[in-house]
């Protein structure tokens, strides 16, 4: 009975590997974009997501970093939010402007 959770974890990991390989093999763009460029609202969603993370950085994370300059966790959280904002803005050119 103790080996059942280990077997379950192993099979779960194997399925992730198989699905990941299939995604890159069968996706027409080589697996680079999980959202089709013609998806309705994809450009707007990427823009709003980037603005959300940017405002989160400015309004939530920056004041915490300013008050806890010696806390690396706060600085890391601020840079993570800023990086996610930039990544969202980098997605904008991938989507067509007609959406």
C-alpha distance (Angstrom), angle and dihedral (degrees) to the residues before:
residue distance angle dihedral
X1 . . .
X2 3.81 . .
X3 3.78 92.1 .
X4 3.81 94.6 56.5
X5 3.85 96.1 80.2
X6 3.80 90.1 47.9
X7 3.79 90.9 50.9
X8 3.80 90.3 48.4
X9 3.81 92.2 52.1
X10 3.78 91.0 47.7
X11 3.81 93.3 50.4
X12 3.81 90.8 45.6
X13 3.82 90.5 53.1
X14 3.79 91.8 47.3
X15 3.81 91.2 51.9
X16 3.82 90.4 52.3
X17 3.79 90.5 52.4
X18 3.81 92.7 47.7
X19 3.81 93.8 47.7
X20 3.81 91.1 46.4
X21 3.79 92.4 52.2
X22 3.81 91.6 46.5
X23 3.80 90.4 50.4
X24 3.79 92.3 56.6
X25 3.80 93.4 41.7
X26 3.79 99.1 48.8
X27 3.80 103.4 30.5
X28 3.83 108.8 102.9
X29 3.83 95.1 -138.4
X30 3.77 93.4 49.0
X31 3.77 92.5 -98.7
X32 3.78 96.5 -66.0
X33 3.78 99.7 125.7
X34 3.80 122.2 37.5
X35 3.83 90.0 -173.2
X36 3.81 117.2 61.2
X37 3.82 111.0 -118.9
X38 3.79 89.7 -126.0
X39 3.81 94.8 55.2
X40 3.80 109.6 130.6
X41 3.77 111.2 -106.7
X42 3.82 95.8 4.5
X43 3.81 92.9 124.4
X44 3.79 92.2 47.9
X45 3.81 91.2 46.8
X46 3.82 91.8 52.0
X47 3.81 90.9 48.3
X48 3.81 93.7 48.6
X49 3.79 91.8 45.6
X50 3.80 90.6 52.2
X51 3.79 91.6 48.2
X52 3.78 91.0 48.7
X53 3.80 93.1 53.2
X54 3.80 91.9 43.5
X55 3.80 92.1 51.6
X56 3.80 88.9 45.0
X57 3.80 88.4 55.2
X58 3.80 94.2 47.4
X59 3.80 99.7 40.1
X60 3.79 104.1 31.7
X61 3.78 111.8 19.6
X62 3.83 103.1 35.8
X63 3.84 95.0 57.8
X64 3.81 90.3 48.3
X65 3.79 91.6 50.5
X66 3.81 90.3 47.8
X67 3.79 92.1 53.6
X68 3.82 96.0 41.0
X69 3.80 104.2 40.7
X70 3.79 92.8 157.9
X71 3.81 94.9 52.0
X72 3.80 110.7 95.7
X73 3.80 92.3 -170.6
X74 3.80 91.5 64.6
X75 3.80 91.8 48.0
X76 3.79 91.3 48.9
X77 3.81 91.7 50.5
X78 3.79 90.4 50.5
X79 3.79 92.8 50.7
X80 3.81 91.9 46.2
X81 3.81 90.9 53.9
X82 3.81 90.6 46.5
X83 3.81 91.7 49.0
X84 3.81 91.8 49.6
X85 3.79 89.1 50.8
X86 3.79 91.6 52.1
X87 3.79 92.0 46.1
X88 3.80 90.2 52.6
X89 3.79 91.0 51.4
X90 3.81 90.0 48.7
X91 3.80 88.8 59.3
X92 3.82 92.6 61.3
X93 3.83 97.3 84.3
X94 3.80 90.4 52.4
X95 3.79 92.5 66.3
X96 3.78 123.8 70.0
X97 3.79 118.0 -112.5
X98 3.81 91.6 -127.8
X99 3.81 93.0 75.5
